[in-house]
Amino acid sequence: LLTGPEGRLKSRMLGNPLVRFCEGRGGNWLSLDPKEHPVYSTEQTRKIVSDTLYNFVEREFVLKVHTNTKLPLSLGRPTRIEMVSKASSTRSGRKPSKPGKKLAKKPGKKPGKKPAKRPGKKPPLKTVSVTMDAVVLAIDANFDPVTKAPFEYREKNVYPYFEKKGFTVIRRQGSSARRAEVAPQARKPNVVYLTGVGHGFPDSYTGDNLDPIFSKGHFRREESEGKIVHFLSCETAAGLGPHFVTNGCRAYFGYSDEFTYPPILAEVFFECDSEIDRGFADGLTADEVFQKVRARFQQHIDRLKSTGDGGDLFNASVLEVDLRLLRAPSTGMEFGDLNAKLEDG
């Protein structure tokens, strides 16, 4: 049984079930008599996430602009790139001579002598502009009741908001929320934001049927470098989040312990968490996003407390615990840059 403030919090459930986003604790948090304090838990026996080394073939994403010229695609929101092309023999307007034919000699010119250069301005250099779509990679599990409810909420309220703001959303959800399908997408340079819902551990974020998608030490730097990451999941901020940042992640948002929610108010909890996604879609900095999320949590906490109802007081307390567990650059430099935002990736 849990002790301390969290134990006292959960002992005030007043018959309300509670859901948590982690696997493997087992048993009941509260009383030896589950009828007295029913807990809505779908936990399975904890699985040990084995250390598996993933090897993938390197891929190069380049765009050929002119002959023998490559323009690398950049990270970030739609970015305009200009590149000066090399001078070509056709710039002067003279057509290249055909094989076997000589150019006619101009009268008054001695053979073998180069014509004098005429003074004047050089022809303008050619430029090429390329606009890339900024991509949000949605990585969502939905194989059990705990993940299915937030998945459905995010499909309805989060990803359409990104699309409305001009982002392209690539989905790796359900049975495709697996390492083999996510990793190649995450490495693409125009993927600027990783987000999703799934069960978590301190060192791992999992997808379909607990498939370890990102595990500490077992993903390539290209999958995190230059990106902002937010996972609605238990415990990932305890280890995986800082590891993302050491591998180039610009900002990480997640929870350091168990994220819990009562099914009766599930959408309130999902709304508070998804304020992270909406804030970044709006072009806010990581610190501005955190302040906005905290304000949304507090708004619902105050509203529930104002009713005086025992059930509402309990739910307000659960919201307070989840807010205290939220980690972001505003709570510590190990979670990235306070000024990170999507529009300047």
C-alpha angles and dihedrals in degrees: 000000000000120000135196127038094330091052092049090048093053091045088066094064093123091205095311116136119229132207126207132194102231138081131222110035093104127186129050125307095210129035135003085237107069091193090064095054110014114201120203099220131153095184121149129202106293112263120213108235102226119222103253122175113220119208121192134175115259114248127199119209109201136149120219109222104169133001109297091003126116126190113199115220112240135221124251140047118331101317126194110222124192123194129182112230123220117261111265132207091244095058093092090057094247114133116230114256120252119247113273095020128102126212113252114257117243116234116259094026121115115231116254094023120115115234115251116259115253116230116243145095121314116244112266117265116250120242132197125208123202126184119200127198114238107234130213112203110211112202109182133166117205104165097116137033093260093060099029095067096054091040090058091046092051093047089055102037112018112040096043087054091056090049091049088055092054102263124133112232118209112193127213099172140146111357091002092057090099133119094248092058100035101048098062090050094046090055094059110111096227093057102103103165133043118194142150148119124268144127114286145198128192091266103027145051113204136200134186111014091348094302104168105240100170118019126174108269093003105090133071123255091240088067092064108019114114093000136115116226133200124172125181094214143112123272102345092122089062093073117338095059097058089043089057089052093051086054095056102277107151097210135358126202120188146112127278095209140009115333106211134185137176111237091227090064099026095130092055090057093045090048091055093049095044089057082083091062095043091049093054091044087056091056097251123153120251091257093049089049091052093050090049092049093048090051091052092050090048092048091059093040091055092045093052094046092050092065094063089216114143094228092049091049090054093049090048088054091052090051089052091053093049091049091051089052095053113111126196139141087282090063097046142349090240087076096060143256121347090212098049114128136160101243094065100042 
